[in-house]
Amino acid sequence: MKVTFPHMGNTYICAKALMDDFGIDYVIPPFNSKKTLEIGTKYAPELACLPLKINIGNFVQAHRQGADTMIITGGCGPCRFGYYSEMNREILKDIGCELDVIALEWPDQGLPEFLRRVKKLTGGLNVVKISRVLKDVTQIAKMMDDFERLSFRVRPREVHKGDTDRIYKAFLNKVLKTAGSSEIKKLIRDATSELLSIDMDRDFVPLKVGIVGEIYTTIDPFTNNNIASKLGNMGIEVDRQVTVSGWIIEHIIKNALHLPRDLRYAEAARPYLGTMIGGHAQETLGHTVLYAKEGYDGVIQVYPLTCMPEIVAESILPAVERDYDISVLTLIIDEMTGEAGYDTRIEAFVDLLKRRRERKNVGEATVLFGN
C-alpha cells in the first residue's frame, strides 16, 4: 500500500508526520500548480467547486508516482465536501486511476467500520501508539498555525523586505527532508526563532485585515494567489481564524470527547445567521463581526465559485458592514481567475482602507483640537 492525500496549504506537513510515525509508505503529490488545476478541470464536473478540481489533480499526479490508496477526511451537512470521497473515487475510476479510498470520517456503520479503516491505514490497533501519534500530529498542526500567524505579524513590520518569505520558504524546503513528528516539531521551533530574530520596525502601525471564507480557499496559497503574503508585503497585517488545527481540535477532538467548543463566532453571527447551514458561513459572518469589534480596518471574504454557504454569507455581509462600519471585499475564485485582475482588486481595497484611516485620523484630530 502506497498512500497519498490531497494538498490544502500546509496540511501535508501534518499528513507527512502521521505517515512517518506509523511507518506508512506514502507519496506527497506535487504542490498545487496550474498543471494540477488543468488536470482536475479536465476530469471534474464543470460546476464542481475549485477545491474538488484541485484534489482530483492531486490524486492523478500522485497515482502517476505510484500511489494506490488515498486518504481523505469526511464532512456532513449541505457543503458538498461530504460527497468528495465518493466523487473522487468514481471520477478517478472512470479515467483509469483507480485508488482505494480510506475516508477518515465517522461512518454510518459505526465504531467497527471506523476501527477497520484505522487498522487498514496503521496496520494494527495499538491504542497507545495511535493516541501518541495523533497527539503529536495535532501539536504539529497547532505549531504550524502559530508559525504562520507569526509570519502574518512580522511580514508587514520587517525592515528588510523579503526576510519573512525567505525564512518561510527555507522552512518549507527543509520540512520535506525531515522525517518524524519529533524532528518536524524541532524544525518549526527553529524557524519560529528565526522569524522572531528578524529586524522589525516595532513603531510601525499597519492596517489590519481579517481573512474569512471557505476553509480551502482561505488556507491554500496557490488557490488564493498568496493573498496573505501579498497583503503582508504591502504593509498589511492579516489574521485568519479558520485554521487546520482549529478544525482538528474544535470539530474532531472536542466533538468526539463531548467537550465545550469555542463558539464565539456563532454567538457573534446569531443576529444575522442563527444556525449552521454548512461550510463556514457562520464563521464568515461571526468572525467579520468580531474583527470589527477588535478594530480591524477591513475584511476579505474568499470562496470558490458555486459555494452555496459562502454565497449566503456574502448576501448577509452588507448588513454587517453597515452595522459595524467595516469595509468588506469578496473574492470569488475559480479556474478562470486571473492574477492581474485579482491583484488590482486587492490594491484598490487597500487604497480604500488607507483613505478611511486618513479620514478617521483627520476626524479625531478635529474633535481633539477643534476646527
N, C-alpha and C positions, 0 to 999 in steps of 0.2 A: 504494500500500500504506500503510495506517494501522495501526500496531502497538499492541497493548495487552498487559498482563501482570497476573497476579494480585497482590493485596496479601499481604504477610506481614511485619508490623511495618514496619521502615524499609527493606526491600529495594527499595521503589520509588525510593529515592534513588540506589541503585546502577544500577537499570534506567534511570532518567532520565539519569544521566551517560553511560551507554552509548549511548543513543539520541541525545543531544545531540552527542556527539563523532563519531558516524557520520553525523550529519545525517539521521536517520530520522524521518519523521512518526509521531507516537505520541499515544496517549490514556492518561492516568493515570485509572484507574477512581475513582469516588467512594470515599472512605475507608470501611472496613468499618463497618457500622452495622446496626441492627435491620432496616432496609429491605433491605440486602444479604442478610442471613440469611433473611429472609422469601422473597425471590426464589429463592435457592438451595434452600431447604427445599421449595418448591413443585415444583421440577423434578427434584431429585436423588432417587435411591432412598432410601427411609425409613431403611434401616440403613447408608447410607453415612456415613463419619465426617465430623465437622463441617468440617474444612478443605476437603473437596471441595464441600460445600454452599456455603460462603462463596465459594470460587473460581468456582462457577457463577454466583452472584450478581454477582461482579466482572465476569465476561465479558458477562453480559446487559446490565449497566449501561453497560459500555464500548461494546458493539455499538450501543446506543441513541445513543451520542455519536459514532458514525461509524467505529468500529474495524472492520477487516475481516480482521485477522490477529492471532493470539495466540501469544505465546512462553511456553513452559513447560519447566521442566527435567524430566529423567527420573529414574528410580530403578530399583533392582533388588532382588531378594530377596523375602521374604514380605510386606513392607509394601506395602499397596495403592497407595502413591504411584506405583509403577512403571506402574500402569494409568491414571493420571489423564489423560494426554494423549488417549488414545483414548476414555475415558469422557466427557471434556469435549466432544470432537468429536461423538460420537454423541448425547449429550443435547442439545447446542445445535442440532444438525441437526434433531432431532425437533421442536423448538419454533420452528423458523424463524429461528434466529440463527446461520446458517452462518458460521463463522470458519475461515480457513485456519490450520493448526497448524504451527508450527515448534518441534519438540522438540529442545532443546539437550542431547542425550544421545548416547552412542556407539551408533550403530545396528548391527544385525546385518549390514548390507551393508558395514560397514567405513568406511575413510577417505574414499573417493569420495563416499559418500552424506552423510557428516558435512560435508565441504567444500561440497557442493551446498547444504546448509542454511545454512551460514555465508555463502556467496555470495549466497543469496537474501535474507538479512537485511541484509547490509552493502553489497550492490550490487557487490561485487568481492572479490578475494582478495589485497589488498595486505597482505602478511605483516607488513611493518614497522609499518604503521598499526594493524592488528589487534592486534599484540603490545603496542604502546604504549597503546592504549585499554584492553585487558584488564588491563594493569599498573595504570593509573590507577584503574580500577573496583575492582580488588582493594584498592588503597590506601584508597579511599573506604570500602569495607566494613570494613576494619580500623580506620580512624579513627572511623567511626560506632560500632563496638562499644566502642572505648576511651572515646568520649564518653559512651555510655550507661552503661558500667561506672563512670565517674567520677561520674555523677549518682546511682548507687546508693550511693556512699560519702558524697557531700556531703549528700544529702537528709535523712538522719536527724540530721545534725550542724548543720544550718543554724540560725542564731539567729532569723532572721525567717522563719517558716513560709510556704512558698509560693514562695520565691525560686527554687529549683531548677526547679519546674514552670513558673514564668513564663519563665525563660530557655529552657527546653527547648521550650515551645510557640512562643515567638517564633522560635526557630531553624527549627522545622518549617514555620512560615508563610513565612519568608524563602526556604527552600530551593526552594519551588515556583516562585519568581520568579527563581531563579538558574540560568543555563544553562552547561553545560560542566563537566568534571571539575575544571579548574583553579580556577574560581570557587567550586565547591562545597567543595573542599578548604580554600580560604581561609575560607569561611563556618564550616566545622567548627572550624578553629583559633581563630577569633574567639569562637565560642560556648564553646569549651573554656576560653579565657582568662576569659570572664565567669563560668563556673562556679567557677573557681579563686579568683576575687576575692570570692566570697560570704563574708559574715561567719559563721564557724563556731565552735562550741564544741569546741575541739580536745581538751578533757579528758574529753568525754563518751565512754563506752564502750558502744556499742549492742549489743543482741543481734544475732547473725549467723545468717542463714538462707540455705541454698542452694536454688536452684530447679532441679529436674530434670524430665525427662519428654519427651514428643513435641515435636519442634522447633517445629511451627507454633503449638501452644497455649502453649508457653512464651515464644515471641518476640512473638506478636501481642497487643498490649494490649487490643484490643476483645474478642478471644476469651477471654482470661484475666481479664477485668474489671479491667484495670490493676493486677494484683497487685503488681508491683514498686513502683509509685508508692504504692499503699495501704500497703504494709509500711513503705516509707521514711518516709511521713508519720506512721506510728505509732512512729517511732524505731528501726526495724529496718534494719540494713544487709543488703542481699541480694547474691547473686552467682549468675550463670548462665554455665556453661561452654559450653553448646551455643549457638553463635552463627552468624551468616551468614558472617562472614569465616573462621571455623573450618571451616565446611562447604566453602567455596571453596578454601581453602588445603590442608586435610588430605585432603578426599575427591576434589577435582578436580585441582588442580595437582600435588600430591605423587604421586597415583596415576598421572597422565599421564606425569610425569617419572621415575617409579620412585624417588622419594626416600623416606627413612625417615620414617614418620609418628609423631606423638606418641600413643602407645598406653598411657599411664599408666593411663587409666581401664580399659582392657581387662585389664591386669595386676591392678588392684585388684579387678575383678569376677570374676577367674578362679575363686576358690573357690566362687562362687555361680552363675556362668553362664560357662562356659568357651568359648563360641563365639558368633558373631554370628548372631542369629535374625531380623534385620530391624529396621527402625525404629531407635530409640535405646535399646533395652532394656539393652544392655551399658553404655552411657554413664550411664543412670539409676542402675544398681547401682554401677558403678565410681566415679562422682562422689559418690554418697552415702557410700561408704567413705572417699574422700579428704576430703570435708567433715568427717567425724567425726574423722579423724586430724588435721585442721587446727584442731580445737577449735570448730567451728561448734555453735551451740545447737540447731539443728533443720534439717530438710529438708522441702520441699514438692514433691510429685510432681504434675504437671498433665498430663492427657492427655484426648483426645476419646473419648467413649463408643464402644465396639466396637474400639478399637485393640488388636489382639492382642499385639504385642510389649510394650506397656506393661502389659497385663493380666498377662502372665508376670512382668514385673519387679515389679509390685505384690505378687504372690503370694510373691515371694522376699524383699522388703524387710523383713518382720518378723524374719527371721533376721539381717539386717544391724543392725536396731535392737537386737536382743538382744546380738549380739556386740560392738557398739561403743557401746552405751548412748547412742543418739541418737534423738530423737523425730522421727517422720516423719508428715506429713499428706498424704493423697492426695485430690486434687480431680479429679473426672471431669466433663468439660464436654460439653453438647450444647445443642441449640436451646431446650430447656425449662429450662435452668439459670436460677434466679432470683438476682438480685444480692444481695438481702437475706439469704437463707439462706447464700449463698456467703461474704458478709462476716462473718456470725455465726460460721461455722466457722473463719475465719482469726483473728478476735478471740479465740475460745476457745483456739486453738492458741497464740497469742502469750501469753495469760494462763498457759497451761501452762508455756511456756518461761521466763517470768518467775519462776514459783514454783520451777521446777527450779533456776534460777540462785540464788535466795534460799536454798534448802536447801543447795546446794553451798557457798555462801559461809559459811553457818552451820556446816556440817560442817568446812570448812577452818579457821574460827576456833576451833572446839572442839579440833581437833587441835593448833593452834598454842598456844593459851592454857590448855588443859585445861578441865575442867568448871567 
